[in-house]
C-alpha cells in the first residue's frame, strides 16, 4: 500500500510532550527517595531516560514499517506473550513485588509481561475481527473465540493477582467487539456474568475490601488504608492554582507512597498546580481525539480496529489513573501512560504510538461514514 499523506505530527508532538513532562516529574518525585535508597538522586531519572530513548527508537522503527506486516506475527506474538505470562509463576524467572507476582527477571532485566499481553491481544483482536467481518455477528465464530482467548489472559492476571489489568483487558475486548458489530445481546449477557463474578473476586480478598472502604471514606482509617489517597488529596490541595514550584513538593518527601509511579499525577498537582494538571489532561484529551481520528480514517478494518485498540488502551489507563489519584475510583495500581516510572509500560506504549502513526500515514481523506 502506498503512503498517501504525512503521518500525524500532532500525535507525535503530544506523545513527546507527555514523555518529557513524565521524565521531569519522575526526577522531581523520586530524587530524595533515590538518594536515600540508592545513594544516587538521579537513579530513576537515568533509567527512565534510557527507557524513553529505547521507546522512541522503537516508535521510529514502527513508524516506517507498514502496519500490515503485523499480520505475520499475530499468533506468534500472542503465544510469546502467553509464555511470558506463564513465566511469572516459574521459580527463578518470576519476581514478586509488593506481594504480587507480576514480573519476570532475565539476566538482571525486569519486565512486566501483562504490558506486552495488552498489545498482543489488541493486534490479535484487530486481525481476527477484520478477517471475520462477514461472521462477526455469529456467536461461535465472531464472539466466543475472542472471549476465550481474552479469558485465558484474564485468568492468568487474576492469579498474579492483577485485578486492575484484568479490568483493562475486559474493557478492551468488549469495546472492540462492539465496534466490530458483535450482537449487543452477546455483550450484555457476557457483562451480566462478568460483573457479579468480578464483584465476588474483588470482595473475596480482605485487602480489596479495605480499598473499597478506603475509597468510600478514607478518613475512617487515615493512618492505614486511607493514608495514600489522603496524602494525594493533600498534594492537590497544596498545589492550588499555580503549584508550589517544580521540585518544591512536600508530599513526595516520604509522605505519598508510589509518588514516582502510580501517583505521579498527584505530584504534578502539587508542584504545577491546577494549571499543570489541566495541561496534562488537555494533552491526553488531544491524544484521544487524534487517535480516534486515525482510526476513523484508516484505509481498512485492520487499521481501524488496531488504532481504536491502541488509543482506547492508553486513554482508558490515563483516565483511570487520574480518577484514582483524585479519589474518584478505588485505589488500583495502574500507571499513568508515558509519565509514570516504569520501563515496560513506557517502551511498549511508545512502540504502539509508532504503529498508530504508521496507520495515520495511510489515512483516507474521508472517514468510514457508511461503516456497517
Secondary structure by P-SEA (a helix, b strand, c coil): ccccccccaaaaaaaaaaaaaaaaaaaaacaaaaaaaccccaaaaaaaaaaaaaaaaaaaaaaacccccccccaaaaaaaaaaaaaacccccccccccccccccccccbbbbaaaaaaaaaaaaaaaaaaaacccccccccccaaaaaaaaaaaaaaaaaccaaaaaaaaaaaaaaaaaacccaaaaaaaaaaaaaaaaaaaaccaaaaaaaaaaacccccccccaaaaaaaaaaaaaacccccccccccccccccccccccaaaaaaaaaccaaaaaaaaaaaaaaaaaaaaaaaacccaaaaaaaaaaaaaaaaaaaaaaaaaaccccccccccccccccaaaaaaaaaaaaaaaaaaaacccccccccc
